[in-house]
């Protein structure tokens, strides 16, 4: 397998609560990504459902064996697909999940572990918290997924990279907030700094897929992109428009970055192990 | 004229081109996704409705918008002139509807029935509602949505009439403080005669908002920004050198007017009540 992969990010504007319409859009973008020679295409958080679901959560939830979900998994026969929706478990718990599908199979499901409830967010009222942070093997190397707020907690990229991930996929539905005197939203700036920092600290590629569009006056800004392990943006989407961007990602960059700046190598898990049991937050 | 403290002025500074593009996108998407192509709005000659006119024109094009000028017989000619300057500058279709007839007819009846002349407050409220009734009627005639023109400062202070000028189908400027409205208005090209004049609801001769409120919009913006956005307590704001009585007055005003910013309250009696536990976004299914 080549060291170089072509990764596409579909910066879409999902229609709130309309799974059928969003499914069609997913298939269109999968086809476009395929035509552009991508090996992987990544969609935003809740791309199949929209974000401000509230009581719609129950209606848009799908089990992994639902025909809607299977239709996307089936489309992964020759291109890997990262997509996100409300996943209903066998016990009827509803998770904000992201699936990595490859060769017509579900390779991994990540259930969002941090559900924000501050400010305009109300996720935990409707969804169940995931509790696992585990990487998986994608196209011969280890990768991890973190969904939006997951990435605002350093434990998630830390655990993923300590378990071997060399690429982090970050589906997001991040609204623009604080349109003040900056060139972009305050939240956009925060995301850019955060992802660059993770890429450098952990020596990984980071693939950020953030949605666009408006829901109830909330503006999702987009600004998706791919960051290399040196912290540089390999590809960037614009703000506010639907767009498919494509990036060439070279796995050997991780090798070089981790040799040149061996922060991950020098990480001492035993220090964490020693301290964690004694940190009492009660 | 008093100006904002430098630190607050800096904090409230908006990147006008960027904010404008977000607000334009908001109008375009929220109008189109509920199946409409057109909007209309009242154009008073003031800065808020002028800014809404410029934003709507940028978002939808001039053929898809309609300005409605609704003077009352005591409205100043200069307000009408300023509104007409916006119409001319944007080259947008417009209608002038004189609301004197229906408003006067109403109070003629009511003043007789109650045996006293209605207060300025009642007359002003009636005018604001008459205008909104007119806008909603025209919106049905034109298959258009009503664009709101209340800014964040007014909405927080409750300085507006419920179901009058506070009503609308969508409001692009409701999260902008008055001082931010001025910045973006300058950027989109609102005429200087409008930018520079004292804000007025034009309810009677020489009326200005700031005289009626008893404080300036700059004062209000400073206090509101620190209280609402920065979440400083009223006591902390006073510690920063603001007049205690004014801070208390503004905070109380915002609280007392909360009812105007909410849908009518519903007594909960079933298992799932609209607004309490029946919760769907407005953009549900559109």
HADDOCK unambig.tbl for C-alpha pairs under 7 A between the chains (distance, minus, plus):
assign (segid A and resid 16 and name CA) (segid B and resid 283 and name CA) 6.73 0.50 0.50
assign (segid A and resid 16 and name CA) (segid B and resid 284 and name CA) 5.83 0.50 0.50
assign (segid A and resid 16 and name CA) (segid B and resid 285 and name CA) 5.95 0.50 0.50
assign (segid A and resid 17 and name CA) (segid B and resid 284 and name CA) 6.38 0.50 0.50
assign (segid A and resid 17 and name CA) (segid B and resid 285 and name CA) 5.72 0.50 0.50
assign (segid A and resid 18 and name CA) (segid B and resid 285 and name CA) 6.23 0.50 0.50
assign (segid A and resid 52 and name CA) (segid B and resid 281 and name CA) 6.32 0.50 0.50
assign (segid A and resid 53 and name CA) (segid B and resid 280 and name CA) 6.82 0.50 0.50
assign (segid A and resid 53 and name CA) (segid B and resid 281 and name CA) 6.86 0.50 0.50
assign (segid A and resid 54 and name CA) (segid B and resid 279 and name CA) 5.87 0.50 0.50
assign (segid A and resid 54 and name CA) (segid B and resid 280 and name CA) 5.62 0.50 0.50
assign (segid A and resid 55 and name CA) (segid B and resid 279 and name CA) 5.44 0.50 0.50
assign (segid A and resid 55 and name CA) (segid B and resid 280 and name CA) 5.70 0.50 0.50
assign (segid A and resid 56 and name CA) (segid B and resid 280 and name CA) 6.75 0.50 0.50
assign (segid A and resid 179 and name CA) (segid B and resid 14 and name CA) 6.48 0.50 0.50
assign (segid A and resid 179 and name CA) (segid B and resid 19 and name CA) 6.35 0.50 0.50
assign (segid A and resid 180 and name CA) (segid B and resid 12 and name CA) 6.54 0.50 0.50
assign (segid A and resid 180 and name CA) (segid B and resid 13 and name CA) 5.81 0.50 0.50
assign (segid A and resid 180 and name CA) (segid B and resid 14 and name CA) 4.36 0.50 0.50
assign (segid A and resid 180 and name CA) (segid B and resid 15 and name CA) 5.90 0.50 0.50
assign (segid A and resid 181 and name CA) (segid B and resid 13 and name CA) 5.29 0.50 0.50
assign (segid A and resid 181 and name CA) (segid B and resid 14 and name CA) 4.63 0.50 0.50
assign (segid A and resid 181 and name CA) (segid B and resid 15 and name CA) 4.72 0.50 0.50
assign (segid A and resid 182 and name CA) (segid B and resid 15 and name CA) 6.27 0.50 0.50
assign (segid A and resid 183 and name CA) (segid B and resid 15 and name CA) 6.67 0.50 0.50
assign (segid A and resid 214 and name CA) (segid B and resid 26 and name CA) 6.60 0.50 0.50
assign (segid A and resid 214 and name CA) (segid B and resid 29 and name CA) 6.90 0.50 0.50
assign (segid A and resid 215 and name CA) (segid B and resid 283 and name CA) 6.02 0.50 0.50
assign (segid A and resid 216 and name CA) (segid B and resid 281 and name CA) 6.49 0.50 0.50
assign (segid A and resid 216 and name CA) (segid B and resid 282 and name CA) 5.90 0.50 0.50
assign (segid A and resid 216 and name CA) (segid B and resid 283 and name CA) 5.72 0.50 0.50
assign (segid A and resid 217 and name CA) (segid B and resid 26 and name CA) 6.67 0.50 0.50
